[in-house]
């Protein structure tokens, strides 16, 4: 078999075949590696290492150079187009995608596949490409990696998912933990959807706590890239307390908050003290807050979701993370509808988590007519809505003052007047009429609130009379008659209302007089 006994021996033929045929074609290398998986002699002779290095070398090259095992440059013109009988056809060779070798490599068994991935990392292959290879390999062995477990319809049970493949459960658990260990360190290289699928598979296969914790940490580090389906992790524990795994999402949020605390200070500056130039709408905290609100809306209808856990979900993020509380109000409304047995103090405590100043006008209108909310919350919503109306009216007055008052621009302190166009007088009158309508509307709301408080006070007085007569008092658990809401004196409230109206009318009168005086000066 060696050259000592003669030429054209078997070793020379084998080496030539490997060099000219096997090592120049990816499929031939894969077949050789699959054949050598159970041959210890091939490992000792170095054939496995030679084939692995050839595979990695072809993967790291430009895909356009690997369209055939031995590229024939004579088939190409100087411009790069294909030639037929020496004539330029104008057609361009098709470029292969970056994942052209993923399926072939995923056919290997775990030990050789691990060696290929480690070799590609040493060669400096992009993390995105390595993550794609791992995803293709995981799809062959891990159950339900591409299935949506977050949907309520058609979700498979744990036993169905475990029996979906012929690979034993213990072997799949080892494959999962190995894939998690081979994931690139760079967080942007691994899609969040892939990490979410690995987390679901780790729950199904009962992987080690260290493996699950690492996957949760990876999701938390890039939580702003996740979608709602990525964090809807089904609860597959034995107790089945809730439909979704709330504790898992809270741990993911903790990892995200830990990372945000390290990167940004509470004042919005980075670790070096420089101010962050990101706009509020593009910061990861804002994106995660919107994602969390959608998640809370999804889990709120679960009747088994306890109030403390729902409360902790809402408080998981700081207050400044939410630019609007409309999603939070929607979630609380759904939770109150699905849990009608909550007491009045529990409802009130839950509604205090909302910032009524962050509610949109549409949400305020809905909350003012929502019978599921406590009366205290409804009054607070009306109060802040009234404050918003006052602010709008005051801003209109300021705009009117800046637009129509005569400017003072003399170096010696003298007044220099500018003429106001006559066409603006009609617009000013229309604005004043609109302000009067807003003030009348505000008066009507205050009067409605007074009548409601008076009615509740009369009901409470009747209940007190019945109690004094010894006929017993009915219990109002979670009722809408709260004594501390109606402690306001009618006379004091009416006097304050009349005073506010007088001030508003005085401001309107002053503004109208100013406009008429300016009109007379302009006419003269």
SULWO-V828573 format. One line per field, one symbol per residue. ss: DSSP state (H for helix, E for strand, C for the rest). phi: phi as a letter, one per 40 degrees, with the letter a starting at -180 (. if undefined). A space follows every 10 residues. Layout:
# SULWO-V828573
ss: ???
phi: ???
This chain:
# SULWO-V828573
ss: CCCCCCCCCH HHHHHHHHHH CHHHCHHHHH HHHHHHCCCH HHHHCCHHHH HHHHHHHHHH CCHHHHCCCC CCHHHECCCC EEEECCEEEE EECCCCCCCC CHHHHCCCCH HHHHHHHHHH HHCCCCHHHH HHHHHHHHHH HCCCCCCCCC CCCCCCCHHH HHCCCCCCHH HHHHHHHHHH HHCCCCHHHC CHHHHHHHHH HHHHCCCCHH HHHHHHHHHH HCHHHCCHHH HCCECCCCCC CCCECHHHHH HHHHHHHHHH HHHECCCCEE CCCCECCCCC CCCHHHHHHH HHHHHHHHHC CCCCCCHHHH HHHHCCCCHH HCCCCHHHHH HHHHHHHHCC CCCHHHHHHH HCCCCHHHCC HHHHHHHHCC CCCCHHHHHH HHHHHHHHHH HHHHHHHHHH HHHHCCCCCC CCCCCCCCCC CCHHHHHHHH HHHHHHHHHH HHHHHHHHHH HHHHHHHHHH HHHHHHHHCC CCCCCCCCCC CCHHHHCCCH HHHHHHHHHH HHHHHHHHHH HHHHHHHHHH HHHC
phi: .bcccicfcc cccccccccc bccbbccccc cccccccbbc cccccgcccc cccccccccc cccccbcadb cbcccbcdch ccbbfgbccg cbccccccbc bccccccccd cccccccccc cccgcccccc cccccccccc bccgcbcccc cccgcccccc ccccbccccc cccccccccc cccccccccb cccccccccc cccccfccdc cccccccccc cbccccbccc bccccbcccf cbcbcccccc cccccccccc cccbcccgbc ccgccccccc cbcccccccc cccccccccc cccccccdcc ccccccbccc cccabccccc ccccccccbc cccccccccc ccccbccccc dcccccccbc cccccccccc cccccccccc cccccccccc cccbcccbab ccgccbcbcc dccccccccc cccccccccc cccccccccc cccccccccc cccccccccg cgbccbcgcb bbcccbcccc cccccccccc cccccccccc cccccccccc cccc
